[in-house]
Amino acid sequence: MKTEEVIRSYFDAIINGQFEKAVQYKSPDNRYWISGENSWPFGGWQTPESMSRIFANIRDRFPNGLQITINSIFTEGDQAAIQLRNYAKRIDGRIYDNQIVFLMRVENGLIVEEKEFLDTIMVNELFCGPVGTIQ
C-alpha cells in the first residue's frame, strides 16, 4: 500500500470504532506521541497499554464514536501530514470539537511513527476530567 492508502485505511478503522483493526496498520514497534507531554495524562510518548486506556476512555465517554473528517493529507515519500477535525458528543452531552494535525511516517506498508498535535486543554477536560450530569 502507498503511504496515503495506509493512512486512510487506518483512520477509516478508527472512524468506524474498529480500534483493534486500526492496530493492523501499525508497525509492532510503532512510536506514538501526543502533544502536551507532562501536562496531562495522555501527553507524551505512548505505550500499547496507554493506547488501550485511551481507546477504552473514548468508548466509555463517547459511545457514539468519533466523527473524524480528514481535511487534507499531504505525502512525500514515507512522510505524511494530515489535518483533520475530530467531533464527538460525550455521554453527558458536552461537545468535543478539535482540529488536529498528525505527522506520520510509513515504512513497508505500516505506520512506524505518529505525532499528534491538538488542543490539549479541551481534550484533557473532556477525556480526563469529570463527567457531568447527562443532558
N, C-alpha and C positions, 0 to 999 in steps of 0.2 A: 504494500500500500504506500502511496505517496504521503508526505507529511500532512497535507490538508485533509486527506481521506481519513487518516488515523485520528486526527483531532476532531473532525466532525463525528466520527463513529463514537469516540469517547464521550463527547458532550451529548450526543443523542441518547446514549445509555443513561447518563445522569438525568437528562430531562425526563426520561421515562421511569425514573426511580429505580433503575436497574444498576445499583451501585456495584454489585458483585460482577456484573458483566463489564462495567467500566474498567475494572481492575485488569481485565484481559488485554487491554490496550497499553498497559504499563509494564515496563521492564521490572523484573524482580528486584532490581537494585535502584528503582526509581527514587529520585530525590524531590521532595515537595516542600516548598517554603511558602508561608503566608505572611504578609506584611504585619507589622506590629510586634515584632519579636520582643519578648519580655514585658509587654504592656497589656496583654490579655491572654486568656488560657490557650487559645489556638494559634497564637502568633509564633513564628519561627519555623524551623525545620521540623517536619512531621515524621512519625514512625507509622508502620502499618497499624499499630494499636491506637495511636492518636487519631488516625484517619477513620478507623472503625467507630471511635467515640463521636467524631464529627458527624458521620453518616447516621448513627443512631440518634444523635441530637436532632438532626434535620427531620428524620422520620417522626420523632416524638412531637416536636414543636410545629412542624409544617406537614401535617398528614396528607394534604392535597398536593404535596410536592413543590418543586421549584419551577417557576416559569422562566426558563432561560432563553433569551433571544440573542443570537450571535449577530452583532452589528457588522463586524469585519474580521477577516483573517488575512494576514499578510505573511507569506512564507518566502524564505530564501534558503535553499538547500534544506538542511535538517532543522533550521530555526523557524519559529513562528511567533507572531504577536497576535493575540486575539482580544478584541474588545467586545464585551457583552453586557447585557442588562440581566440582572437576577431579581425576580419579583416573586413574592410569596405572601400568603396570608397565614399568620400564626394562629394557633388554636384559640387564642383569646381575642382574635380579630385584629391585632396590630399588623401593620403592613411593613414588609421588608422590601425595599426597592433600592438596589445598589448597582452602580456602574463599576465594572471590574475589568482590569487588564491582566491577561496572562501572558507570560513569556514561557515558551515551551521548546524543548529540543527532542527530536525523534531520531532514533537510530535503529536500523534493521526492522522497521515497522512497529516499533514500540516507543512509548514516551519514556524518556530517561530522566528528564528534569522538568519541573513546573515551578514557576514563581507567580504568585497571585497577589495582586495589588488592589486593595479595596478600602472602603470606608470602615476603619476598624472600630470607631466609636459606635456606629449603628449596628454592626454585626456583633460586637461584644454585648451590647444591650439586649438585642433580640435573640441571640443564640445562647448567651450565657447568663443573662440576668433573669430575675424572677418573672414568671408568667402570671399575668393579672387575671381578673375575673373574665370568664368567657362572655363575649358580647353577642 
